[in-house]
Structures are given as structure tokens and as C-alpha cells.
Amino acid sequence: MQEDTMTEAIEHLENWCTDQHKLLSKNLDLMERGLLHTSEGRVGGGVVDTTDASIARTKESLAELESVLQIIRDDSAEQEADGPSE
């Protein structure tokens, strides 16, 4: 019973990571093509374009999500190879 709950939680995590990866990938594509920009207001007025920094952070986030997804997939493959547990 507890194993089923854990399996379900891992499936939800995998789905969430996959969804986030899709969203971030789309945002990255739009930023790299110059169709999406980010900016930040500064004290004392003015706005600073932060698109380059956002691209870098998005790439880091994508790498982290890919790492988590790989861990989940590796663990799932290992469990399938081990067969059902009792």
C-alpha cells in the first residue's frame, strides 16, 4: 500500500517535471528567437533588459529538470528489471 503511494507520488513528480520542461523549453525558444523579453525595474527609474540572464537561468533549470527526469527513469527501469516486489 505504501509502495503504491510512493509510486503515485513519483509519477506525479515525473509529470510535473515533464510539464515544466515543456514550458521552459518553449520560453527558451521564444527568448532565443527574440520574441520574448524579460526586464526588471530599477530603483530610481528605468528598466533593464534581463533576457540574457533569463536565458541562462532557464537553461540551468532545464538541465536540473532533465537530471531529475533521468533519475526517475533510471529508477523505474531498475525496478522493472528487478520485477514486482512483495
N, C-alpha and C positions, 0 to 999 in steps of 0.2 A: 504494500500500500504506500509506504513512504517512498519507495523507489519510483512508483508511478507519479507521485507528486513532483519528485526531483526531475524526472524525465520531462514532464509537462513544463516545468519551470525553465528547463534548458531549451525546450522547443520555443517557448515564448521569447527567451533571450535571443535565440538564433533568428527568429522572425523579426524582432525589433532591430537587431544589428543589420540584417539584410535591408530592411526598410530605410534605416538611417543611411546606409551605404548608398542606396539608390538616390536618396535626396541630396546627399553631399556630392555625389558624382555629377548630378545634374547641375547643382550650383557651381561646382568647379568648372564644368564645361562652359557655362554661361559667363563666368568671370574671365576665363582664359580667352573667350571669344570677344570680350569687351562689351557684352550685353548686360552684365550685372556688375554694379559697382558697390562698394561699401565705403562709408565715410564716418567721420567722428567729429562732433563739435568740440571746439576748444574754448577754454576759459578765456574771456577777453574777446570772443568773437572769432569768426572764421570757421571754415570746415576743411578738414584734411582728408584726402582720399586715402583709405586704408585697404584698398583692394589687394595690393601685393601681399600685405601681411595676412589678409583673409585667405588668399590662395595658399600661402604657406601653412597656415593653421588647418585649413581644410585637408590638405594633403597629409598632414600629420594625423588628423582624425581618421581619415580613410585607412591609413596604414594600421592604426590601432584597431579599427573595426575588422579589418582583414585578418589581423592576428587573432582576435577573439574568435572570429568565424572559423579560422583554421584549427584552433584548439578544439572547438566544439565538433568539427567534422572529424578530426583525428580521433577524438574520444569516442564518437559514435561508431566510427569504423572499427575501432579496437573492441568495443562492446559487441558489435555484430560478429566479429571474428571469434570472440570468446563464447558466443552462443547465449541462450537465455540463462539467467541466474535464478536460483531458487532460494 
